């Protein structure tokens, strides 16, 4: 996802990750998990910078709280923070 400028320098792409992209990865939602995972992997590899709105964290917390236990709820939030760093 890195792009080359006319001068030849590589520019890192910035990506705004919405709640559904994060949920696709965390909940392994088919068929979107493959594309969402690829986006997150690009962020992990340093080829892109992932950003998310603060409301994504509260959305994930609320959904994880309803679907899982406290441990998985905290892991989900930590995963979001790691993805966006």
HELIX and SHEET records of a PDB file:
HELIX    1   1 UNK A   19  UNK A   26  1                                   8    
HELIX    2   2 UNK A   33  UNK A   45  1                                  13    
HELIX    3   3 UNK A   54  UNK A   67  1                                  14    
HELIX    4   4 UNK A   70  UNK A   84  1                                  15    
SHEET    1   A 2 UNK A   3  UNK A   4  0                                        
SHEET    2   A 2 UNK A  10  UNK A  11 -1                                        
SHEET    1   B 2 UNK A  13  UNK A  16  0                                        
SHEET    2   B 2 UNK A  48  UNK A  51  1                                        
END                                                                             
